[in-house]
Amino acid sequence: MNVIGQIELDGTYLASPAIEVGAFCGAECRGSASLEDMAGTYMVLQTISADVEGNVITFRLYDHEAGHENGAVCHISVFFFTNY
């Protein structure tokens, strides 16, 4: 599946290509992408793989400038469903 979006943290949209968004099913990474500058708005354009209908996909942030995972809690998860 594909996800396109912005990342908001503490009321501010993140605007740095050093931020990478990881998509996880449990502990397994199913996709990652860094923020991209799209005419002044930083967006994530991410392909996520899932293999079982109903997989829960959660998101985590990694800051390459700081060299560590951002400890912010992501309050969004998505469910994978196949297209018929």
PDB file of N, CA, C and O in Angstrom:
ATOM      1  N   MET A   1       0.850  -1.166   0.000  1.00  0.00           N
ATOM      2  CA  MET A   1       0.000   0.000   0.000  1.00  0.00           C
ATOM      3  C   MET A   1       0.892   1.223   0.000  1.00  0.00           C
ATOM      4  O   MET A   1       2.073   1.144   0.337  1.00  0.00           O
ATOM      5  N   ASN A   2       0.328   2.343  -0.375  1.00  0.00           N
ATOM      6  CA  ASN A   2       1.059   3.603  -0.421  1.00  0.00           C
ATOM      7  C   ASN A   2       0.463   4.589   0.577  1.00  0.00           C
ATOM      8  O   ASN A   2      -0.751   4.656   0.770  1.00  0.00           O
ATOM      9  N   VAL A   3       1.353   5.349   1.204  1.00  0.00           N
ATOM     10  CA  VAL A   3       0.940   6.372   2.161  1.00  0.00           C
ATOM     11  C   VAL A   3       1.608   7.679   1.759  1.00  0.00           C
ATOM     12  O   VAL A   3       2.804   7.718   1.469  1.00  0.00           O
ATOM     13  N   ILE A   4       0.825   8.740   1.746  1.00  0.00           N
ATOM     14  CA  ILE A   4       1.337  10.079   1.486  1.00  0.00           C
ATOM     15  C   ILE A   4       0.849  10.951   2.634  1.00  0.00           C
ATOM     16  O   ILE A   4      -0.341  10.957   2.948  1.00  0.00           O
ATOM     17  N   GLY A   5       1.760  11.684   3.260  1.00  0.00           N
ATOM     18  CA  GLY A   5       1.310  12.522   4.365  1.00  0.00           C
ATOM     19  C   GLY A   5       2.372  13.463   4.882  1.00  0.00           C
ATOM     20  O   GLY A   5       3.509  13.468   4.410  1.00  0.00           O
ATOM     21  N   GLN A   6       1.982  14.259   5.860  1.00  0.00           N
ATOM     22  CA  GLN A   6       2.873  15.160   6.575  1.00  0.00           C
ATOM     23  C   GLN A   6       3.016  14.640   7.993  1.00  0.00           C
ATOM     24  O   GLN A   6       2.136  13.944   8.499  1.00  0.00           O
ATOM     25  N   ILE A   7       4.122  14.978   8.630  1.00  0.00           N
ATOM     26  CA  ILE A   7       4.362  14.566  10.005  1.00  0.00           C
ATOM     27  C   ILE A   7       4.282  15.792  10.897  1.00  0.00           C
ATOM     28  O   ILE A   7       5.040  16.747  10.731  1.00  0.00           O
ATOM     29  N   GLU A   8       3.355  15.756  11.844  1.00  0.00           N
ATOM     30  CA  GLU A   8       3.177  16.850  12.790  1.00  0.00           C
ATOM     31  C   GLU A   8       3.633  16.375  14.163  1.00  0.00           C
ATOM     32  O   GLU A   8       3.230  15.308  14.627  1.00  0.00           O
ATOM     33  N   LEU A   9       4.480  17.179  14.809  1.00  0.00           N
ATOM     34  CA  LEU A   9       4.995  16.852  16.132  1.00  0.00           C
ATOM     35  C   LEU A   9       4.858  18.075  17.018  1.00  0.00           C
ATOM     36  O   LEU A   9       5.418  19.129  16.716  1.00  0.00           O
ATOM     37  N   ASP A  10       4.119  17.941  18.105  1.00  0.00           N
ATOM     38  CA  ASP A  10       3.891  19.046  19.049  1.00  0.00           C
ATOM     39  C   ASP A  10       3.343  20.287  18.345  1.00  0.00           C
ATOM     40  O   ASP A  10       3.751  21.407  18.654  1.00  0.00           O
ATOM     41  N   GLY A  11       2.418  20.091  17.398  1.00  0.00           N
ATOM     42  CA  GLY A  11       1.774  21.206  16.726  1.00  0.00           C
ATOM     43  C   GLY A  11       2.554  21.825  15.577  1.00  0.00           C
ATOM     44  O   GLY A  11       2.110  22.811  14.989  1.00  0.00           O
ATOM     45  N   THR A  12       3.722  21.253  15.246  1.00  0.00           N
ATOM     46  CA  THR A  12       4.542  21.785  14.170  1.00  0.00           C
ATOM     47  C   THR A  12       4.809  20.688  13.145  1.00  0.00           C
ATOM     48  O   THR A  12       5.148  19.561  13.508  1.00  0.00           O
ATOM     49  N   TYR A  13       4.656  21.018  11.868  1.00  0.00           N
ATOM     50  CA  TYR A  13       4.971  20.055  10.824  1.00  0.00           C
ATOM     51  C   TYR A  13       6.483  19.955  10.662  1.00  0.00           C
ATOM     52  O   TYR A  13       7.171  20.970  10.549  1.00  0.00           O
ATOM     53  N   LEU A  14       6.995  18.727  10.652  1.00  0.00           N
ATOM     54  CA  LEU A  14       8.430  18.514  10.478  1.00  0.00           C
ATOM     55  C   LEU A  14       8.824  18.858   9.056  1.00  0.00           C
ATOM     56  O   LEU A  14       8.094  18.563   8.110  1.00  0.00           O
ATOM     57  N   ALA A  15       9.989  19.487   8.909  1.00  0.00           N
ATOM     58  CA  ALA A  15      10.438  19.953   7.595  1.00  0.00           C
ATOM     59  C   ALA A  15      11.924  19.692   7.442  1.00  0.00           C
ATOM     60  O   ALA A  15      12.720  20.627   7.357  1.00  0.00           O
ATOM     61  N   SER A  16      12.300  18.416   7.405  1.00  0.00           N
ATOM     62  CA  SER A  16      13.704  18.062   7.268  1.00  0.00           C
ATOM     63  C   SER A  16      13.837  16.726   6.556  1.00  0.00           C
ATOM     64  O   SER A  16      13.175  15.756   6.923  1.00  0.00           O
ATOM     65  N   PRO A  17      14.692  16.671   5.536  1.00  0.00           N
ATOM     66  CA  PRO A  17      14.926  15.394   4.871  1.00  0.00           C
ATOM     67  C   PRO A  17      15.709  14.413   5.751  1.00  0.00           C
ATOM     68  O   PRO A  17      15.905  13.260   5.369  1.00  0.00           O
ATOM     69  N   ALA A  18      16.158  14.867   6.929  1.00  0.00           N
ATOM     70  CA  ALA A  18      16.864  13.989   7.863  1.00  0.00           C
ATOM     71  C   ALA A  18      15.904  13.114   8.661  1.00  0.00           C
ATOM     72  O   ALA A  18      16.342  12.212   9.375  1.00  0.00           O
ATOM     73  N   ILE A  19      14.606  13.369   8.550  1.00  0.00           N
ATOM     74  CA  ILE A  19      13.602  12.582   9.270  1.00  0.00           C
ATOM     75  C   ILE A  19      13.154  11.427   8.377  1.00  0.00           C
ATOM     76  O   ILE A  19      12.709  11.634   7.248  1.00  0.00           O
ATOM     77  N   GLU A  20      13.277  10.220   8.896  1.00  0.00           N
ATOM     78  CA  GLU A  20      12.838   9.020   8.191  1.00  0.00           C
ATOM     79  C   GLU A  20      11.667   8.410   8.941  1.00  0.00           C
ATOM     80  O   GLU A  20      11.699   8.290  10.166  1.00  0.00           O
ATOM     81  N   VAL A  21      10.635   8.025   8.204  1.00  0.00           N
ATOM     82  CA  VAL A  21       9.436   7.424   8.774  1.00  0.00           C
ATOM     83  C   VAL A  21       9.493   5.930   8.492  1.00  0.00           C
ATOM     84  O   VAL A  21       9.585   5.507   7.340  1.00  0.00           O
ATOM     85  N   GLY A  22       9.438   5.138   9.555  1.00  0.00           N
ATOM     86  CA  GLY A  22       9.410   3.692   9.411  1.00  0.00           C
ATOM     87  C   GLY A  22       8.012   3.164   9.664  1.00  0.00           C
ATOM     88  O   GLY A  22       7.328   3.606  10.588  1.00  0.00           O
ATOM     89  N   ALA A  23       7.590   2.214   8.837  1.00  0.00           N
ATOM     90  CA  ALA A  23       6.288   1.564   9.000  1.00  0.00           C
ATOM     91  C   ALA A  23       6.538   0.147   9.501  1.00  0.00           C
ATOM     92  O   ALA A  23       7.312  -0.598   8.900  1.00  0.00           O
ATOM     93  N   PHE A  24       5.889  -0.225  10.595  1.00  0.00           N
ATOM     94  CA  PHE A  24       6.164  -1.503  11.244  1.00  0.00           C
ATOM     95  C   PHE A  24       4.900  -2.333  11.431  1.00  0.00           C
ATOM     96  O   PHE A  24       3.823  -1.808  11.713  1.00  0.00           O
ATOM     97  N   CYS A  25       5.059  -3.630  11.267  1.00  0.00           N
ATOM     98  CA  CYS A  25       4.044  -4.617  11.624  1.00  0.00           C
ATOM     99  C   CYS A  25       4.667  -5.394  12.773  1.00  0.00           C
ATOM    100  O   CYS A  25       5.520  -6.254  12.556  1.00  0.00           O
ATOM    101  N   GLY A  26       4.240  -5.092  13.997  1.00  0.00           N
ATOM    102  CA  GLY A  26       4.942  -5.627  15.164  1.00  0.00           C
ATOM    103  C   GLY A  26       6.331  -5.012  15.203  1.00  0.00           C
ATOM    104  O   GLY A  26       6.461  -3.789  15.152  1.00  0.00           O
ATOM    105  N   ALA A  27       7.377  -5.838  15.292  1.00  0.00           N
ATOM    106  CA  ALA A  27       8.753  -5.348  15.324  1.00  0.00           C
ATOM    107  C   ALA A  27       9.390  -5.319  13.941  1.00  0.00           C
ATOM    108  O   ALA A  27      10.521  -4.856  13.794  1.00  0.00           O
ATOM    109  N   GLU A  28       8.683  -5.807  12.927  1.00  0.00           N
ATOM    110  CA  GLU A  28       9.248  -5.925  11.577  1.00  0.00           C
ATOM    111  C   GLU A  28       8.985  -4.673  10.749  1.00  0.00           C
ATOM    112  O   GLU A  28       7.841  -4.245  10.595  1.00  0.00           O
ATOM    113  N   CYS A  29      10.068  -4.087  10.213  1.00  0.00           N
ATOM    114  CA  CYS A  29       9.934  -2.915   9.354  1.00  0.00           C
ATOM    115  C   CYS A  29       9.367  -3.347   8.007  1.00  0.00           C
ATOM    116  O   CYS A  29       9.901  -4.251   7.364  1.00  0.00           O
ATOM    117  N   ARG A  30       8.292  -2.703   7.586  1.00  0.00           N
ATOM    118  CA  ARG A  30       7.636  -3.026   6.320  1.00  0.00           C
ATOM    119  C   ARG A  30       7.786  -1.926   5.280  1.00  0.00           C
ATOM    120  O   ARG A  30       7.255  -2.041   4.175  1.00  0.00           O
ATOM    121  N   GLY A  31       8.507  -0.857   5.624  1.00  0.00           N
ATOM    122  CA  GLY A  31       8.755   0.226   4.680  1.00  0.00           C
ATOM    123  C   GLY A  31       9.318   1.427   5.400  1.00  0.00           C
ATOM    124  O   GLY A  31       9.059   1.632   6.585  1.00  0.00           O
ATOM    125  N   SER A  32      10.095   2.224   4.678  1.00  0.00           N
ATOM    126  CA  SER A  32      10.607   3.462   5.261  1.00  0.00           C
ATOM    127  C   SER A  32      10.836   4.475   4.150  1.00  0.00           C
ATOM    128  O   SER A  32      11.079   4.111   2.999  1.00  0.00           O
ATOM    129  N   ALA A  33      10.756   5.741   4.507  1.00  0.00           N
ATOM    130  CA  ALA A  33      10.986   6.825   3.551  1.00  0.00           C
ATOM    131  C   ALA A  33      11.312   8.090   4.334  1.00  0.00           C
ATOM    132  O   ALA A  33      10.779   8.325   5.418  1.00  0.00           O
ATOM    133  N   SER A  34      12.193   8.893   3.764  1.00  0.00           N
ATOM    134  CA  SER A  34      12.527  10.181   4.367  1.00  0.00           C
ATOM    135  C   SER A  34      11.576  11.244   3.856  1.00  0.00           C
ATOM    136  O   SER A  34      10.984  11.108   2.785  1.00  0.00           O
ATOM    137  N   LEU A  35      11.437  12.309   4.642  1.00  0.00           N
ATOM    138  CA  LEU A  35      10.599  13.429   4.211  1.00  0.00           C
ATOM    139  C   LEU A  35      11.214  14.073   2.971  1.00  0.00           C
ATOM    140  O   LEU A  35      12.435  14.187   2.865  1.00  0.00           O
ATOM    141  N   GLU A  36      10.368  14.490   2.041  1.00  0.00           N
ATOM    142  CA  GLU A  36      10.800  15.124   0.800  1.00  0.00           C
ATOM    143  C   GLU A  36      10.172  16.503   0.691  1.00  0.00           C
ATOM    144  O   GLU A  36       9.007  16.704   1.035  1.00  0.00           O
ATOM    145  N   ASP A  37      10.967  17.447   0.207  1.00  0.00           N
ATOM    146  CA  ASP A  37      10.476  18.810  -0.003  1.00  0.00           C
ATOM    147  C   ASP A  37       9.646  18.836  -1.278  1.00  0.00           C
ATOM    148  O   ASP A  37      10.167  18.627  -2.374  1.00  0.00           O
ATOM    149  N   MET A  38       8.358  19.094  -1.130  1.00  0.00           N
ATOM    150  CA  MET A  38       7.425  19.159  -2.255  1.00  0.00           C
ATOM    151  C   MET A  38       6.936  20.595  -2.351  1.00  0.00           C
ATOM    152  O   MET A  38       5.869  20.932  -1.838  1.00  0.00           O
ATOM    153  N   ALA A  39       7.719  21.437  -3.009  1.00  0.00           N
ATOM    154  CA  ALA A  39       7.379  22.862  -3.185  1.00  0.00           C
ATOM    155  C   ALA A  39       7.178  23.570  -1.849  1.00  0.00           C
ATOM    156  O   ALA A  39       6.223  24.328  -1.677  1.00  0.00           O
ATOM    157  N   GLY A  40       8.088  23.317  -0.901  1.00  0.00           N
ATOM    158  CA  GLY A  40       8.038  23.993   0.386  1.00  0.00           C
ATOM    159  C   GLY A  40       7.284  23.257   1.478  1.00  0.00           C
ATOM    160  O   GLY A  40       7.303  23.688   2.631  1.00  0.00           O
ATOM    161  N   THR A  41       6.627  22.168   1.147  1.00  0.00           N
ATOM    162  CA  THR A  41       5.930  21.341   2.131  1.00  0.00           C
ATOM    163  C   THR A  41       6.621  19.991   2.176  1.00  0.00           C
ATOM    164  O   THR A  41       6.761  19.326   1.149  1.00  0.00           O
ATOM    165  N   TYR A  42       7.055  19.584   3.364  1.00  0.00           N
ATOM    166  CA  TYR A  42       7.747  18.296   3.486  1.00  0.00           C
ATOM    167  C   TYR A  42       6.730  17.177   3.671  1.00  0.00           C
ATOM    168  O   TYR A  42       5.922  17.184   4.600  1.00  0.00           O
ATOM    169  N   MET A  43       6.798  16.221   2.758  1.00  0.00           N
ATOM    170  CA  MET A  43       5.844  15.112   2.729  1.00  0.00           C
ATOM    171  C   MET A  43       6.616  13.789   2.768  1.00  0.00           C
ATOM    172  O   MET A  43       7.774  13.709   2.359  1.00  0.00           O
ATOM    173  N   VAL A  44       5.939  12.764   3.271  1.00  0.00           N
ATOM    174  CA  VAL A  44       6.474  11.406   3.175  1.00  0.00           C
ATOM    175  C   VAL A  44       5.653  10.681   2.109  1.00  0.00           C
ATOM    176  O   VAL A  44       4.423  10.713   2.131  1.00  0.00           O
ATOM    177  N   LEU A  45       6.347  10.028   1.177  1.00  0.00           N
ATOM    178  CA  LEU A  45       5.725   9.214   0.140  1.00  0.00           C
ATOM    179  C   LEU A  45       6.284   7.816   0.347  1.00  0.00           C
ATOM    180  O   LEU A  45       7.446   7.556   0.032  1.00  0.00           O
ATOM    181  N   GLN A  46       5.472   6.921   0.870  1.00  0.00           N
ATOM    182  CA  GLN A  46       5.979   5.653   1.370  1.00  0.00           C
ATOM    183  C   GLN A  46       5.187   4.473   0.822  1.00  0.00           C
ATOM    184  O   GLN A  46       3.958   4.498   0.763  1.00  0.00           O
ATOM    185  N   THR A  47       5.919   3.442   0.425  1.00  0.00           N
ATOM    186  CA  THR A  47       5.313   2.169   0.051  1.00  0.00           C
ATOM    187  C   THR A  47       5.498   1.216   1.213  1.00  0.00           C
ATOM    188  O   THR A  47       6.605   1.066   1.730  1.00  0.00           O
ATOM    189  N   ILE A  48       4.417   0.571   1.626  1.00  0.00           N
ATOM    190  CA  ILE A  48       4.430  -0.340   2.770  1.00  0.00           C
ATOM    191  C   ILE A  48       3.966  -1.706   2.299  1.00  0.00           C
ATOM    192  O   ILE A  48       2.947  -1.830   1.619  1.00  0.00           O
ATOM    193  N   SER A  49       4.728  -2.734   2.670  1.00  0.00           N
ATOM    194  CA  SER A  49       4.310  -4.087   2.304  1.00  0.00           C
ATOM    195  C   SER A  49       3.630  -4.755   3.494  1.00  0.00           C
ATOM    196  O   SER A  49       4.041  -4.598   4.643  1.00  0.00           O
ATOM    197  N   ALA A  50       2.604  -5.484   3.186  1.00  0.00           N
ATOM    198  CA  ALA A  50       1.896  -6.278   4.187  1.00  0.00           C
ATOM    199  C   ALA A  50       1.463  -7.552   3.489  1.00  0.00           C
ATOM    200  O   ALA A  50       1.243  -7.559   2.278  1.00  0.00           O
ATOM    201  N   ASP A  51       1.341  -8.623   4.244  1.00  0.00           N
ATOM    202  CA  ASP A  51       1.041  -9.900   3.597  1.00  0.00           C
ATOM    203  C   ASP A  51      -0.206 -10.585   4.129  1.00  0.00           C
ATOM    204  O   ASP A  51      -0.668 -11.568   3.549  1.00  0.00           O
ATOM    205  N   VAL A  52      -0.747 -10.087   5.205  1.00  0.00           N
ATOM    206  CA  VAL A  52      -1.921 -10.717   5.801  1.00  0.00           C
ATOM    207  C   VAL A  52      -2.983  -9.648   6.009  1.00  0.00           C
ATOM    208  O   VAL A  52      -2.721  -8.606   6.611  1.00  0.00           O
ATOM    209  N   GLU A  53      -4.178  -9.913   5.509  1.00  0.00           N
ATOM    210  CA  GLU A  53      -5.271  -8.963   5.696  1.00  0.00           C
ATOM    211  C   GLU A  53      -5.489  -8.730   7.187  1.00  0.00           C
ATOM    212  O   GLU A  53      -5.526  -9.671   7.979  1.00  0.00           O
ATOM    213  N   GLY A  54      -5.632  -7.461   7.551  1.00  0.00           N
ATOM    214  CA  GLY A  54      -5.826  -7.105   8.948  1.00  0.00           C
ATOM    215  C   GLY A  54      -4.538  -6.769   9.674  1.00  0.00           C
ATOM    216  O   GLY A  54      -4.580  -6.407  10.850  1.00  0.00           O
ATOM    217  N   ASN A  55      -3.350  -6.882   8.988  1.00  0.00           N
ATOM    218  CA  ASN A  55      -2.092  -6.454   9.619  1.00  0.00           C
ATOM    219  C   ASN A  55      -2.244  -5.024  10.124  1.00  0.00           C
ATOM    220  O   ASN A  55      -2.790  -4.173   9.423  1.00  0.00           O
ATOM    221  N   VAL A  56      -1.767  -4.760  11.327  1.00  0.00           N
ATOM    222  CA  VAL A  56      -1.768  -3.408  11.883  1.00  0.00           C
ATOM    223  C   VAL A  56      -0.398  -2.807  11.614  1.00  0.00           C
ATOM    224  O   VAL A  56       0.624  -3.374  12.000  1.00  0.00           O
ATOM    225  N   ILE A  57      -0.382  -1.663  10.955  1.00  0.00           N
ATOM    226  CA  ILE A  57       0.856  -0.968  10.632  1.00  0.00           C
ATOM    227  C   ILE A  57       0.959   0.256  11.537  1.00  0.00           C
ATOM    228  O   ILE A  57       0.045   1.079  11.588  1.00  0.00           O
ATOM    229  N   THR A  58       2.085   0.369  12.256  1.00  0.00           N
ATOM    230  CA  THR A  58       2.349   1.526  13.109  1.00  0.00           C
ATOM    231  C   THR A  58       3.571   2.256  12.560  1.00  0.00           C
ATOM    232  O   THR A  58       4.302   1.716  11.729  1.00  0.00           O
ATOM    233  N   PHE A  59       3.788   3.472  13.022  1.00  0.00           N
ATOM    234  CA  PHE A  59       4.847   4.313  12.467  1.00  0.00           C
ATOM    235  C   PHE A  59       5.784   4.800  13.568  1.00  0.00           C
ATOM    236  O   PHE A  59       5.365   5.087  14.689  1.00  0.00           O
ATOM    237  N   ARG A  60       7.086   4.885  13.207  1.00  0.00           N
ATOM    238  CA  ARG A  60       8.108   5.428  14.106  1.00  0.00           C
ATOM    239  C   ARG A  60       9.009   6.363  13.303  1.00  0.00           C
ATOM    240  O   ARG A  60       9.171   6.199  12.094  1.00  0.00           O
ATOM    241  N   LEU A  61       9.597   7.351  13.994  1.00  0.00           N
ATOM    242  CA  LEU A  61      10.452   8.339  13.341  1.00  0.00           C
ATOM    243  C   LEU A  61      11.911   8.142  13.738  1.00  0.00           C
ATOM    244  O   LEU A  61      12.220   7.866  14.897  1.00  0.00           O
ATOM    245  N   TYR A  62      12.804   8.288  12.756  1.00  0.00           N
ATOM    246  CA  TYR A  62      14.240   8.262  13.022  1.00  0.00           C
ATOM    247  C   TYR A  62      14.816   9.579  12.524  1.00  0.00           C
ATOM    248  O   TYR A  62      14.565   9.993  11.393  1.00  0.00           O
ATOM    249  N   ASP A  63      15.595  10.234  13.387  1.00  0.00           N
ATOM    250  CA  ASP A  63      16.223  11.512  13.053  1.00  0.00           C
ATOM    251  C   ASP A  63      17.689  11.245  12.729  1.00  0.00           C
ATOM    252  O   ASP A  63      18.480  10.942  13.622  1.00  0.00           O
ATOM    253  N   HIS A  64      18.053  11.358  11.448  1.00  0.00           N
ATOM    254  CA  HIS A  64      19.427  11.081  11.025  1.00  0.00           C
ATOM    255  C   HIS A  64      20.405  12.151  11.497  1.00  0.00           C
ATOM    256  O   HIS A  64      21.585  11.853  11.679  1.00  0.00           O
ATOM    257  N   GLU A  65      19.953  13.386  11.703  1.00  0.00           N
ATOM    258  CA  GLU A  65      20.841  14.436  12.224  1.00  0.00           C
ATOM    259  C   GLU A  65      21.210  14.149  13.671  1.00  0.00           C
ATOM    260  O   GLU A  65      22.372  14.293  14.053  1.00  0.00           O
ATOM    261  N   ALA A  66      20.244  13.749  14.476  1.00  0.00           N
ATOM    262  CA  ALA A  66      20.488  13.450  15.890  1.00  0.00           C
ATOM    263  C   ALA A  66      21.084  12.058  16.073  1.00  0.00           C
ATOM    264  O   ALA A  66      21.723  11.786  17.090  1.00  0.00           O
ATOM    265  N   GLY A  67      20.881  11.177  15.097  1.00  0.00           N
ATOM    266  CA  GLY A  67      21.444   9.830  15.164  1.00  0.00           C
ATOM    267  C   GLY A  67      20.675   8.874  16.055  1.00  0.00           C
ATOM    268  O   GLY A  67      21.245   7.917  16.579  1.00  0.00           O
ATOM    269  N   HIS A  68      19.373   9.125  16.234  1.00  0.00           N
ATOM    270  CA  HIS A  68      18.578   8.213  17.064  1.00  0.00           C
ATOM    271  C   HIS A  68      17.102   8.294  16.703  1.00  0.00           C
ATOM    272  O   HIS A  68      16.653   9.207  16.010  1.00  0.00           O
ATOM    273  N   GLU A  69      16.365   7.304  17.198  1.00  0.00           N
ATOM    274  CA  GLU A  69      14.922   7.285  16.980  1.00  0.00           C
ATOM    275  C   GLU A  69      14.276   8.375  17.815  1.00  0.00           C
ATOM    276  O   GLU A  69      14.646   8.594  18.969  1.00  0.00           O
ATOM    277  N   ASN A  70      13.317   9.047  17.226  1.00  0.00           N
ATOM    278  CA  ASN A  70      12.551  10.053  17.947  1.00  0.00           C
ATOM    279  C   ASN A  70      11.579   9.305  18.853  1.00  0.00           C
ATOM    280  O   ASN A  70      10.857   8.425  18.383  1.00  0.00           O
ATOM    281  N   GLY A  71      11.548   9.632  20.120  1.00  0.00           N
ATOM    282  CA  GLY A  71      10.728   8.908  21.081  1.00  0.00           C
ATOM    283  C   GLY A  71       9.257   9.306  21.086  1.00  0.00           C
ATOM    284  O   GLY A  71       8.492   8.844  21.932  1.00  0.00           O
ATOM    285  N   ALA A  72       8.857  10.164  20.142  1.00  0.00           N
ATOM    286  CA  ALA A  72       7.453  10.597  20.100  1.00  0.00           C
ATOM    287  C   ALA A  72       6.546   9.402  19.831  1.00  0.00           C
ATOM    288  O   ALA A  72       6.889   8.499  19.069  1.00  0.00           O
ATOM    289  N   VAL A  73       5.402   9.418  20.463  1.00  0.00           N
ATOM    290  CA  VAL A  73       4.417   8.347  20.283  1.00  0.00           C
ATOM    291  C   VAL A  73       3.536   8.692  19.088  1.00  0.00           C
ATOM    292  O   VAL A  73       2.962   9.779  19.020  1.00  0.00           O
ATOM    293  N   CYS A  74       3.436   7.761  18.154  1.00  0.00           N
ATOM    294  CA  CYS A  74       2.572   7.951  16.996  1.00  0.00           C
ATOM    295  C   CYS A  74       1.183   7.444  17.337  1.00  0.00           C
ATOM    296  O   CYS A  74       1.017   6.296  17.750  1.00  0.00           O
ATOM    297  N   HIS A  75       0.201   8.286  17.169  1.00  0.00           N
ATOM    298  CA  HIS A  75      -1.169   7.929  17.525  1.00  0.00           C
ATOM    299  C   HIS A  75      -1.969   7.425  16.337  1.00  0.00           C
ATOM    300  O   HIS A  75      -3.186   7.262  16.426  1.00  0.00           O
ATOM    301  N   ILE A  76      -1.281   7.177  15.213  1.00  0.00           N
ATOM    302  CA  ILE A  76      -1.970   6.700  14.020  1.00  0.00           C
ATOM    303  C   ILE A  76      -1.446   5.315  13.652  1.00  0.00           C
ATOM    304  O   ILE A  76      -0.239   5.079  13.611  1.00  0.00           O
ATOM    305  N   SER A  77      -2.364   4.424  13.392  1.00  0.00           N
ATOM    306  CA  SER A  77      -2.011   3.122  12.827  1.00  0.00           C
ATOM    307  C   SER A  77      -3.006   2.846  11.713  1.00  0.00           C
ATOM    308  O   SER A  77      -4.124   3.362  11.719  1.00  0.00           O
ATOM    309  N   VAL A  78      -2.589   2.032  10.765  1.00  0.00           N
ATOM    310  CA  VAL A  78      -3.469   1.693   9.655  1.00  0.00           C
ATOM    311  C   VAL A  78      -3.579   0.180   9.561  1.00  0.00           C
ATOM    312  O   VAL A  78      -2.711  -0.552  10.036  1.00  0.00           O
ATOM    313  N   PHE A  79      -4.647  -0.268   8.948  1.00  0.00           N
ATOM    314  CA  PHE A  79      -4.882  -1.696   8.768  1.00  0.00           C
ATOM    315  C   PHE A  79      -4.757  -2.023   7.291  1.00  0.00           C
ATOM    316  O   PHE A  79      -5.244  -1.283   6.436  1.00  0.00           O
ATOM    317  N   PHE A  80      -4.100  -3.139   6.999  1.00  0.00           N
ATOM    318  CA  PHE A  80      -3.922  -3.568   5.621  1.00  0.00           C
ATOM    319  C   PHE A  80      -5.108  -4.431   5.189  1.00  0.00           C
ATOM    320  O   PHE A  80      -5.479  -5.387   5.869  1.00  0.00           O
ATOM    321  N   PHE A  81      -5.693  -4.075   4.048  1.00  0.00           N
ATOM    322  CA  PHE A  81      -6.737  -4.885   3.434  1.00  0.00           C
ATOM    323  C   PHE A  81      -6.444  -5.033   1.965  1.00  0.00           C
ATOM    324  O   PHE A  81      -6.028  -4.068   1.324  1.00  0.00           O
ATOM    325  N   THR A  82      -6.646  -6.194   1.417  1.00  0.00           N
ATOM    326  CA  THR A  82      -6.370  -6.420   0.003  1.00  0.00           C
ATOM    327  C   THR A  82      -7.465  -5.825  -0.871  1.00  0.00           C
ATOM    328  O   THR A  82      -8.618  -5.708  -0.455  1.00  0.00           O
ATOM    329  N   ASN A  83      -7.090  -5.456  -2.080  1.00  0.00           N
ATOM    330  CA  ASN A  83      -8.060  -4.983  -3.070  1.00  0.00           C
ATOM    331  C   ASN A  83      -8.602  -6.186  -3.816  1.00  0.00           C
ATOM    332  O   ASN A  83      -7.850  -7.092  -4.174  1.00  0.00           O
ATOM    333  N   TYR A  84      -9.876  -6.197  -4.045  1.00  0.00           N
ATOM    334  CA  TYR A  84     -10.478  -7.314  -4.770  1.00  0.00           C
ATOM    335  C   TYR A  84     -10.948  -6.861  -6.132  1.00  0.00           C
ATOM    336  O   TYR A  84     -11.486  -7.661  -6.897  1.00  0.00           O
TER     337      TYR A  84
END
